[in-house]
């Protein structure tokens, strides 16, 4: 059933997103506790967002140029 498969895929995507967000929060919290500063988790957050942005931009540029 296509509808059942769609709901299952959506539930897995949402569950995976919640799980990875929770793990990220735990990592940031432990980094905050371990370092005693907000700068360490802020820096890590900035760095991961930067890498995500660069990766997305590269993919978009490849798609725009027709590369696969």
C-alpha positions as CSV (number, residue, x, y, z in Angstrom):
1,X,0.0,0.0,0.0
2,X,1.5,3.3,-1.1
3,X,-0.2,5.3,1.6
4,X,1.1,3.1,4.3
5,X,4.6,3.3,2.9
6,X,4.4,7.1,2.8
7,X,3.3,7.3,6.4
8,X,6.0,5.0,7.5
9,X,8.7,6.9,5.6
10,X,7.4,10.2,7.1
11,X,7.4,8.7,10.6
12,X,11.0,7.4,10.1
13,X,12.1,10.8,8.8
14,X,10.6,12.6,11.8
15,X,11.9,10.1,14.3
16,X,15.4,10.3,12.8
17,X,15.2,14.1,13.0
18,X,14.1,14.1,16.6
19,X,16.8,11.5,17.5
20,X,19.7,13.4,15.9
21,X,18.5,16.7,17.3
22,X,18.4,15.1,20.8
23,X,21.9,13.7,20.4
24,X,23.2,17.1,19.2
25,X,21.7,18.8,22.2
26,X,23.3,16.2,24.5
27,X,26.7,16.8,22.8
28,X,26.3,20.6,23.1
29,X,25.3,20.3,26.8
30,X,28.2,18.0,27.6
31,X,30.6,20.4,25.8
32,X,29.2,23.3,27.8
33,X,29.6,21.4,31.1
34,X,33.0,20.1,30.2
35,X,34.4,23.4,29.0
36,X,32.6,25.7,31.5
37,X,31.9,28.1,28.7
38,X,29.3,28.8,26.1
39,X,31.9,29.6,23.5
40,X,32.8,25.9,22.8
41,X,29.3,24.7,22.0
42,X,28.6,28.0,20.1
43,X,31.7,27.5,18.0
44,X,30.8,23.9,17.3
45,X,27.3,24.9,16.3
46,X,28.6,27.6,14.0
47,X,31.1,25.2,12.4
48,X,28.5,22.5,11.8
49,X,26.1,25.0,10.3
50,X,28.9,26.3,8.1
51,X,29.7,22.9,6.8
52,X,26.0,22.2,6.1
53,X,25.7,25.4,4.2
54,X,28.9,24.8,2.2
55,X,27.7,21.2,1.4
56,X,24.2,22.4,0.3
57,X,25.7,25.1,-1.9
58,X,28.1,22.6,-3.6
59,X,25.2,20.2,-4.3
60,X,23.1,23.1,-5.6
61,X,25.9,24.3,-7.9
62,X,26.4,20.7,-9.2
63,X,22.7,20.4,-10.0
64,X,22.6,23.8,-11.7
65,X,25.5,22.8,-13.9
66,X,24.0,19.5,-14.8
67,X,26.8,17.4,-13.1
68,X,25.8,14.2,-11.2
